[in-house]
Amino acid sequence: MTNPQTPGPDSLAERLAAVRAGIADAAAHAGRDPDDITTIVVTKFHPATLVRQLFDLGVREVGENRHQEAQAKAAELGDLDLGWNFIGQLQSKKARQVRGYAHSVHSLDRESVVDALSSTDGSIDGFVQLNLTDDPSRGGVKDAGLESLAERVLNTPGLTLRGVMAVAPIDEDPRRAFARVRIASERVRRIAPDARFISAGMSGDYREAILEGATHLRIGSAITGNRPTHG
């Protein structure tokens, strides 16, 4: 008879352990220290109770892409020492509210958002998002506008430029896509040497991202499991 207290083969703890092992393996192949790679667990559509479980398992960085949901969870879990990363497309009118709980915004993709995040009250981290597709409706600045937007972030009080962010297109080999992101990172570092971080890699392609230098992974379902059907 199975002990009901024994975690199943697909428990949250086991999924987290499997991803951590996968990260360590990819880092070893890349000749990198896995401790230099930050895993942001994407918890969108999942309840605050799951985030609390993740905290108990050692997770300290979580990601959300909808302001209203993120704001509510951050308030409910205010007793935990969690880093909240906003990773979705940000509306300029919501920017100041996002500053209230997020320590990092990974989706700086246009000047209006950067300007809206300006503040003389403390600083939050920012990543310039690069659009790797030809679809203008996708989030991210076009390649030609990368340096200009990075300069805008550098000159905006209350924002610290940390690096670049991108999502690999579904119709492109992820390793090749992330190589493009690595090159974009090198371009940004020419004007901002400290902006050395790369936010890239999700559940299905984090290995390729690590091999191309990703420092911040945004991993959801591989750790959290399938999203609840509601929401």
Buried (B, 14 or more C-beta within 10 A) or exposed (E): EEEEEEEEEEEBBEBBEEBBEBBBEBBEEBEBEBEEBBBBBBBBBBEBEBBBBBBEBEBBBBBBBBBEBBBBBBEBBEEBEBBBBBBBBBEBEBBEBBBEBBBBBBBBBBBEBBEBBBBEEEBBBBBBBBBBBEEEEBBBBBBEBBBEBBBBBBEBEBBBBBBBBBBBBEEEEBBEBBBBBBEBBEBBBEEBEEBBBBBBBBBEBBBBBBBBBBBBBBBBBBBBBEBEEEE
